[in-house]
Amino acid sequence: MVEIIVVGSIAILFIALGITFLQGKGAFLIAGYNTMSEEEKAKINERMLLQTMGKLMIALAFTMLLWLLSSSLNIDWLFYIGIVIFILLTISTIIRVNTGSTSIFWTHKS
């Protein structure tokens, strides 16, 4: 029961963060971005970064719902599928955000 409350609370937090990011707000909550200088921030397309992070937060919340279903229905394979999706989403987003000049997040200023 405790795990359902904890995971459910985290999923709700992720959904709230996702909605905030999708509205174009909350960039200061993104680790790494909030510590950049203004000069470094000027090189990044903040709108695209927020959109990507918002979508990621909502997708991760969905995987947590799979964990909740797994726990509620005693179906172990749902948990494993949720974990695999969670990890793949996280890794692919990290790669996408950090691919340098080929990334949609970096503005190309001459």
FIZADO-487263 format. One record per residue (C-alpha): x, y, z; residue number from 1. Coordinates in pm, 1 decimal. Example, Ala and Ser with C-alpha at 12.3 -4.5 7.8 and 13.67 -1.06 7.14 Angstrom:
# residues 2
px: 1230.0&py: -450.0&pz: 780.0&i: 1
px: 1367.0&py: -106.0&pz: 714.0&i: 2
END
This chain:
# residues 110
px: 0.0&py: 0.0&pz: 0.0&i: 1
px: 283.3&py: 238.8&pz: 85.2&i: 2
px: 448.7&py: 179.5&pz: -252.6&i: 3
px: 125.3&py: 272.1&pz: -429.1&i: 4
px: 108.0&py: 600.4&pz: -239.1&i: 5
px: 475.0&py: 682.6&pz: -299.4&i: 6
px: 482.8&py: 591.8&pz: -669.5&i: 7
px: 142.9&py: 753.3&pz: -724.5&i: 8
px: 263.7&py: 1075.3&pz: -561.4&i: 9
px: 576.4&py: 1080.8&pz: -775.3&i: 10
px: 370.4&py: 1015.1&pz: -1089.8&i: 11
px: 142.4&py: 1308.7&pz: -1001.6&i: 12
px: 449.4&py: 1527.6&pz: -945.4&i: 13
px: 590.3&py: 1424.5&pz: -1284.0&i: 14
px: 258.6&py: 1504.2&pz: -1454.1&i: 15
px: 249.5&py: 1846.3&pz: -1286.7&i: 16
px: 609.5&py: 1912.6&pz: -1394.9&i: 17
px: 529.6&py: 1795.2&pz: -1746.8&i: 18
px: 235.0&py: 2031.0&pz: -1774.1&i: 19
px: 444.8&py: 2318.0&pz: -1637.6&i: 20
px: 720.8&py: 2251.7&pz: -1890.0&i: 21
px: 474.6&py: 2214.9&pz: -2179.0&i: 22
px: 336.8&py: 2558.3&pz: -2090.6&i: 23
px: 686.6&py: 2699.8&pz: -2139.5&i: 24
px: 754.4&py: 2761.3&pz: -1772.0&i: 25
px: 990.1&py: 2615.3&pz: -1513.8&i: 26
px: 1320.7&py: 2612.5&pz: -1704.0&i: 27
px: 1496.4&py: 2688.1&pz: -1375.2&i: 28
px: 1392.8&py: 2339.1&pz: -1258.2&i: 29
px: 1601.3&py: 2164.8&pz: -1525.6&i: 30
px: 1932.5&py: 2054.6&pz: -1377.2&i: 31
px: 2229.4&py: 2188.7&pz: -1566.9&i: 32
px: 2028.7&py: 2451.8&pz: -1748.7&i: 33
px: 1965.1&py: 2646.0&pz: -1430.8&i: 34
px: 2339.2&py: 2669.2&pz: -1357.0&i: 35
px: 2440.6&py: 2796.3&pz: -1702.5&i: 36
px: 2551.4&py: 3151.8&pz: -1753.6&i: 37
px: 2322.5&py: 3382.3&pz: -1947.5&i: 38
px: 2565.4&py: 3359.1&pz: -2238.7&i: 39
px: 2541.1&py: 2978.8&pz: -2245.2&i: 40
px: 2161.2&py: 2990.9&pz: -2207.7&i: 41
px: 2141.9&py: 3218.1&pz: -2512.2&i: 42
px: 2282.2&py: 2931.9&pz: -2722.0&i: 43
px: 1998.8&py: 2695.5&pz: -2623.8&i: 44
px: 1648.3&py: 2687.0&pz: -2766.0&i: 45
px: 1468.1&py: 2699.3&pz: -2431.7&i: 46
px: 1123.1&py: 2642.2&pz: -2582.5&i: 47
px: 1228.9&py: 2315.2&pz: -2745.8&i: 48
px: 1409.9&py: 2203.7&pz: -2431.5&i: 49
px: 1099.1&py: 2267.2&pz: -2220.8&i: 50
px: 876.1&py: 2086.2&pz: -2471.2&i: 51
px: 1102.6&py: 1781.8&pz: -2470.2&i: 52
px: 1133.3&py: 1773.6&pz: -2092.6&i: 53
px: 755.8&py: 1815.2&pz: -2054.3&i: 54
px: 687.9&py: 1522.8&pz: -2284.4&i: 55
px: 949.4&py: 1317.7&pz: -2101.7&i: 56
px: 793.6&py: 1387.5&pz: -1760.6&i: 57
px: 449.3&py: 1279.4&pz: -1879.0&i: 58
px: 588.7&py: 967.6&pz: -2047.1&i: 59
px: 779.3&py: 874.7&pz: -1730.6&i: 60
px: 461.0&py: 921.6&pz: -1527.8&i: 61
px: 291.3&py: 675.3&pz: -1764.9&i: 62
px: 561.3&py: 417.1&pz: -1693.6&i: 63
px: 502.0&py: 469.2&pz: -1322.2&i: 64
px: 135.2&py: 393.8&pz: -1379.7&i: 65
px: 247.1&py: 60.4&pz: -1525.4&i: 66
px: 434.8&py: 0.1&pz: -1200.9&i: 67
px: 120.2&py: 79.2&pz: -1004.1&i: 68
px: -86.1&py: -158.5&pz: -1215.5&i: 69
px: 176.9&py: -425.9&pz: -1171.1&i: 70
px: 166.2&py: -385.1&pz: -795.4&i: 71
px: -213.5&py: -370.1&pz: -778.0&i: 72
px: -277.1&py: -666.3&pz: -1008.0&i: 73
px: 29.1&py: -872.8&pz: -910.2&i: 74
px: 154.2&py: -887.6&pz: -1270.7&i: 75
px: 533.6&py: -877.2&pz: -1256.7&i: 76
px: 593.4&py: -840.2&pz: -1630.5&i: 77
px: 412.6&py: -504.0&pz: -1632.8&i: 78
px: 668.6&py: -372.2&pz: -1385.9&i: 79
px: 957.3&py: -493.7&pz: -1601.4&i: 80
px: 808.7&py: -339.5&pz: -1915.0&i: 81
px: 765.9&py: -12.2&pz: -1725.8&i: 82
px: 1127.9&py: -17.9&pz: -1608.5&i: 83
px: 1260.8&py: -87.4&pz: -1959.4&i: 84
px: 1050.6&py: 192.7&pz: -2110.3&i: 85
px: 1156.7&py: 429.6&pz: -1828.6&i: 86
px: 1526.3&py: 360.4&pz: -1890.9&i: 87
px: 1497.3&py: 382.1&pz: -2270.5&i: 88
px: 1308.1&py: 711.9&pz: -2252.0&i: 89
px: 1561.4&py: 859.2&pz: -2013.2&i: 90
px: 1866.5&py: 751.9&pz: -2214.0&i: 91
px: 1721.3&py: 859.9&pz: -2548.4&i: 92
px: 1626.4&py: 1200.7&pz: -2410.2&i: 93
px: 1971.4&py: 1252.3&pz: -2260.0&i: 94
px: 2127.4&py: 1169.1&pz: -2596.4&i: 95
px: 1882.7&py: 1392.8&pz: -2782.4&i: 96
px: 1936.4&py: 1692.1&pz: -2556.1&i: 97
px: 2316.3&py: 1661.0&pz: -2554.1&i: 98
px: 2400.2&py: 1596.2&pz: -2918.6&i: 99
px: 2562.0&py: 1936.6&pz: -2961.9&i: 100
px: 2533.3&py: 2129.7&pz: -3286.4&i: 101
px: 2310.6&py: 1866.5&pz: -3448.0&i: 102
px: 2057.5&py: 1906.4&pz: -3169.7&i: 103
px: 1738.2&py: 2101.9&pz: -3219.3&i: 104
px: 1809.3&py: 2269.6&pz: -2886.9&i: 105
px: 2120.5&py: 2454.1&pz: -2995.2&i: 106
px: 2065.0&py: 2771.6&pz: -3191.1&i: 107
px: 2301.1&py: 2823.7&pz: -3481.3&i: 108
px: 2427.2&py: 3179.4&pz: -3439.9&i: 109
px: 2716.7&py: 3300.9&pz: -3649.6&i: 110
END
